[in-house]
Amino acid sequence: MRALLRDAENQTLIALEVEEAVYDLEDQLLLLYAASGTNYEVSRIVRANADSMIKELAEKGFCDMTQFTATEVED
């Protein structure tokens, strides 16, 4: 799963591939664990569809989507 986060302190956008997502009911936080070993605590979800946000960033020239490979597989 891909996620696009906004840093609470400096508003930097962070795009990551999430390996595991766990909801902590007691603290009401979404915990995201990335393959890189970096973990994030999400306290508020602004927009649930990160793919549309990543596409919007690419269209504005803020990120290069050609660096990601994909292969279409037919059933």
N, CA, C and O atoms as a DFTB+ gen file, in Angstrom:
300 C
 N C O
     1  1       0.852      -1.158       0.000
     2  2       0.000       0.000       0.000
     3  2       0.904       1.230       0.000
     4  3       1.913       1.275       0.704
     5  1       0.532       2.212      -0.790
     6  2       1.270       3.466      -0.805
     7  2       0.541       4.491       0.038
     8  3      -0.687       4.495       0.117
     9  1       1.316       5.359       0.667
    10  2       0.732       6.426       1.478
    11  2       1.486       7.715       1.212
    12  3       2.694       7.711       0.972
    13  1       0.760       8.804       1.257
    14  2       1.354      10.126       1.127
    15  2       1.028      10.870       2.409
    16  3      -0.139      11.119       2.713
    17  1       2.063      11.225       3.161
    18  2       1.894      11.866       4.460
    19  2       2.389      13.298       4.409
    20  3       3.200      13.657       3.555
    21  1       1.899      14.109       5.323
    22  2       2.385      15.480       5.467
    23  2       2.942      15.612       6.879
    24  3       2.237      15.375       7.860
    25  1       4.218      15.994       6.974
    26  2       4.874      16.164       8.259
    27  2       4.170      17.260       9.064
    28  3       3.912      18.348       8.549
    29  1       3.866      16.967      10.313
    30  2       3.121      17.911      11.157
    31  2       3.930      19.163      11.493
    32  3       3.355      20.230      11.710
    33  1       5.249      19.043      11.536
    34  2       6.073      20.186      11.941
    35  2       6.377      21.150      10.803
    36  3       6.245      22.363      10.962
    37  1       6.792      20.604       9.634
    38  2       7.227      21.506       8.561
    39  2       6.445      21.341       7.258
    40  3       6.804      21.931       6.239
    41  1       5.384      20.544       7.287
    42  2       4.480      20.349       6.144
    43  2       5.129      19.662       4.943
    44  3       4.577      19.710       3.843
    45  1       6.280      19.027       5.126
    46  2       6.936      18.279       4.060
    47  2       6.081      17.073       3.685
    48  3       5.531      16.402       4.558
    49  1       5.970      16.796       2.371
    50  2       5.241      15.615       1.919
    51  2       6.168      14.412       1.925
    52  3       7.323      14.506       1.511
    53  1       5.654      13.274       2.398
    54  2       6.420      12.043       2.495
    55  2       5.626      10.945       1.791
    56  3       4.514      10.620       2.207
    57  1       6.191      10.373       0.730
    58  2       5.559       9.258       0.027
    59  2       6.292       7.985       0.425
    60  3       7.522       7.952       0.427
    61  1       5.547       6.938       0.763
    62  2       6.194       5.701       1.174
    63  2       5.354       4.494       0.821
    64  3       4.141       4.581       0.628
    65  1       6.036       3.365       0.744
    66  2       5.389       2.073       0.554
    67  2       5.223       1.457       1.931
    68  3       6.207       1.188       2.620
    69  1       3.990       1.238       2.327
    70  2       3.680       0.738       3.672
    71  2       3.666      -0.788       3.658
    72  3       2.967      -1.403       2.853
    73  1       4.442      -1.391       4.555
    74  2       4.469      -2.839       4.700
    75  2       3.342      -3.320       5.613
    76  3       2.753      -4.378       5.392
    77  1       3.054      -2.522       6.643
    78  2       2.028      -2.911       7.609
    79  2       1.390      -1.658       8.195
    80  3       2.065      -0.664       8.461
    81  1       0.081      -1.726       8.390
    82  2      -0.651      -0.627       9.019
    83  2      -1.448      -1.193      10.179
    84  3      -2.174      -2.176      10.026
    85  1      -1.309      -0.565      11.344
    86  2      -1.990      -1.036      12.549
    87  2      -2.690       0.146      13.197
    88  3      -2.092       1.210      13.361
    89  1      -3.952      -0.032      13.567
    90  2      -4.684       1.037      14.244
    91  2      -4.604       0.814      15.747
    92  3      -4.995      -0.243      16.243
    93  1      -4.101       1.803      16.470
    94  2      -4.013       1.753      17.931
    95  2      -5.279       2.408      18.485
    96  3      -5.400       3.633      18.503
    97  1      -6.215       1.578      18.935
    98  2      -7.513       2.066      19.388
    99  2      -7.389       2.954      20.616
   100  3      -8.094       3.956      20.737
   101  1      -6.494       2.590      21.526
   102  2      -6.331       3.358      22.768
   103  2      -5.845       4.784      22.492
   104  3      -6.400       5.744      23.026
   105  1      -4.814       4.922      21.661
   106  2      -4.252       6.242      21.346
   107  2      -4.914       6.888      20.122
   108  3      -4.648       8.049      19.812
   109  1      -5.772       6.139      19.431
   110  2      -6.441       6.590      18.212
   111  2      -5.440       7.110      17.178
   112  3      -5.568       8.216      16.652
   113  1      -4.445       6.272      16.913
   114  2      -3.417       6.575      15.924
   115  2      -3.329       5.432      14.923
   116  3      -3.527       4.270      15.278
   117  1      -3.036       5.762      13.692
   118  2      -2.737       4.761      12.680
   119  2      -1.222       4.669      12.599
   120  3      -0.551       5.663      12.322
   121  1      -0.684       3.486      12.837
   122  2       0.760       3.269      12.816
   123  2       1.128       2.642      11.478
   124  3       0.612       1.583      11.120
   125  1       2.020       3.298      10.743
   126  2       2.464       2.806       9.445
   127  2       3.907       2.362       9.542
   128  3       4.763       3.101      10.029
   129  1       4.175       1.152       9.077
   130  2       5.521       0.588       9.110
   131  2       6.007       0.429       7.668
   132  3       5.395      -0.286       6.874
   133  1       7.106       1.097       7.342
   134  2       7.660       1.075       5.989
   135  2       8.755       0.023       5.884
   136  3       9.364      -0.363       6.882
   137  1       8.996      -0.436       4.649
   138  2      10.041      -1.431       4.401
   139  2      11.419      -0.896       4.755
   140  3      12.320      -1.668       5.083
   141  1      11.588       0.416       4.693
   142  2      12.884       1.028       4.992
   143  2      13.219       0.995       6.481
   144  3      14.335       1.330       6.878
   145  1      12.247       0.588       7.305
   146  2      12.463       0.560       8.750
   147  2      11.957       1.808       9.443
   148  3      11.990       1.894      10.671
   149  1      11.491       2.772       8.675
   150  2      10.942       4.000       9.246
   151  2       9.475       3.783       9.583
   152  3       8.731       3.187       8.805
   153  1       9.066       4.269      10.743
   154  2       7.688       4.124      11.177
   155  2       7.059       5.504      11.342
   156  3       7.734       6.471      11.695
   157  1       5.755       5.578      11.082
   158  2       5.041       6.849      11.184
   159  2       3.778       6.671      12.006
   160  3       3.131       5.625      11.950
   161  1       3.429       7.700      12.770
   162  2       2.163       7.755      13.490
   163  2       1.269       8.754      12.774
   164  3       1.640       9.916      12.605
   165  1       0.094       8.306      12.354
   166  2      -0.842       9.166      11.646
   167  2      -1.982       9.503      12.602
   168  3      -2.693       8.616      13.072
   169  1      -2.147      10.794      12.885
   170  2      -3.178      11.209      13.829
   171  2      -4.452      11.694      13.148
   172  3      -5.505      11.800      13.776
   173  1      -4.337      11.994      11.826
   174  2      -5.513      12.503      11.122
   175  2      -5.387      12.150       9.647
   176  3      -4.327      12.320       9.046
   177  1      -6.472      11.659       9.074
   178  2      -6.500      11.332       7.655
   179  2      -7.265      12.440       6.948
   180  3      -8.440      12.678       7.231
   181  1      -6.584      13.117       6.023
   182  2      -7.180      14.228       5.292
   183  2      -7.862      13.722       4.031
   184  3      -8.996      14.094       3.731
   185  1      -7.161      12.875       3.303
   186  2      -7.682      12.348       2.049
   187  2      -7.262      10.884       1.967
   188  3      -6.083      10.557       2.111
   189  1      -8.217      10.023       1.740
   190  2      -7.939       8.592       1.791
   191  2      -7.274       8.045       0.537
   192  3      -6.682       6.967       0.593
   193  1      -7.348       8.742      -0.591
   194  2      -6.812       8.229      -1.838
   195  2      -5.464       8.865      -2.142
   196  3      -5.394       9.896      -2.810
   197  1      -4.405       8.252      -1.656
   198  2      -3.065       8.804      -1.861
   199  2      -2.640       8.740      -3.322
   200  3      -1.864       9.582      -3.773
   201  1      -3.139       7.751      -4.073
   202  2      -2.756       7.636      -5.478
   203  2      -3.120       8.898      -6.250
   204  3      -2.352       9.344      -7.102
   205  1      -4.278       9.477      -5.963
   206  2      -4.674      10.693      -6.673
   207  2      -3.781      11.865      -6.295
   208  3      -3.507      12.732      -7.125
   209  1      -3.325      11.895      -5.049
   210  2      -2.427      12.966      -4.626
   211  2      -1.057      12.814      -5.275
   212  3      -0.455      13.806      -5.686
   213  1      -0.553      11.577      -5.371
   214  2       0.736      11.338      -6.008
   215  2       0.649      11.713      -7.483
   216  3       1.574      12.323      -8.020
   217  1      -0.455      11.354      -8.145
   218  2      -0.650      11.709      -9.550
   219  2      -0.670      13.232      -9.717
   220  3      -0.082      13.770     -10.655
   221  1      -1.350      13.912      -8.801
   222  2      -1.415      15.376      -8.852
   223  2      -0.026      15.994      -8.706
   224  3       0.293      16.959      -9.401
   225  1       0.798      15.455      -7.819
   226  2       2.165      15.943      -7.652
   227  2       2.986      15.722      -8.925
   228  3       3.772      16.583      -9.320
   229  1       2.797      14.564      -9.560
   230  2       3.524      14.264     -10.796
   231  2       3.120      15.220     -11.911
   232  3       3.968      15.702     -12.662
   233  1       1.821      15.491     -12.013
   234  2       1.343      16.400     -13.056
   235  2       1.889      17.813     -12.876
   236  3       2.091      18.531     -13.855
   237  1       2.127      18.212     -11.632
   238  2       2.671      19.540     -11.348
   239  2       4.196      19.564     -11.417
   240  3       4.812      20.617     -11.250
   241  1       4.815      18.382     -11.666
   242  2       6.260      18.311     -11.811
   243  2       7.018      18.197     -10.498
   244  3       8.231      18.407     -10.475
   245  1       6.333      17.869      -9.398
   246  2       7.000      17.761      -8.106
   247  2       7.606      16.384      -7.854
   248  3       8.421      16.232      -6.944
   249  1       7.227      15.379      -8.639
   250  2       7.838      14.058      -8.506
   251  2       7.871      13.384      -9.872
   252  3       7.062      13.699     -10.744
   253  1       8.796      12.465     -10.054
   254  2       8.996      11.780     -11.318
   255  2       8.457      10.363     -11.196
   256  3       9.082       9.512     -10.563
   257  1       7.307      10.104     -11.797
   258  2       6.682       8.786     -11.682
   259  2       7.340       7.752     -12.596
   260  3       7.022       6.567     -12.495
   261  1       8.251       8.166     -13.488
   262  2       8.910       7.212     -14.374
   263  2       9.926       6.356     -13.629
   264  3      10.429       5.375     -14.177
   265  1      10.233       6.716     -12.385
   266  2      11.202       5.919     -11.625
   267  2      10.579       4.652     -11.046
   268  3      11.303       3.798     -10.533
   269  1       9.259       4.510     -11.114
   270  2       8.578       3.327     -10.589
   271  2       8.234       2.399     -11.741
   272  3       7.662       2.833     -12.741
   273  1       8.575       1.137     -11.610
   274  2       8.286       0.177     -12.666
   275  2       6.987      -0.546     -12.358
   276  3       6.619      -0.724     -11.197
   277  1       6.299      -0.958     -13.412
   278  2       5.061      -1.725     -13.266
   279  2       4.917      -2.624     -14.470
   280  3       5.367      -2.291     -15.566
   281  1       4.295      -3.752     -14.263
   282  2       4.049      -4.691     -15.342
   283  2       2.601      -5.125     -15.286
   284  3       2.109      -5.547     -14.240
   285  1       1.910      -5.019     -16.428
   286  2       0.514      -5.458     -16.480
   287  2       0.500      -6.971     -16.690
   288  3       1.192      -7.488     -17.567
   289  1      -0.284      -7.670     -15.888
   290  2      -0.367      -9.110     -15.967
   291  2      -1.803      -9.483     -16.320
   292  3      -2.750      -9.060     -15.657
   293  1      -1.948     -10.286     -17.379
   294  2      -3.266     -10.743     -17.756
   295  2      -3.551     -12.082     -17.084
   296  3      -2.662     -12.922     -16.943
   297  1      -4.799     -12.266     -16.674
   298  2      -5.205     -13.527     -16.023
   299  2      -5.391     -14.644     -17.009
   300  3      -5.730     -15.761     -16.619
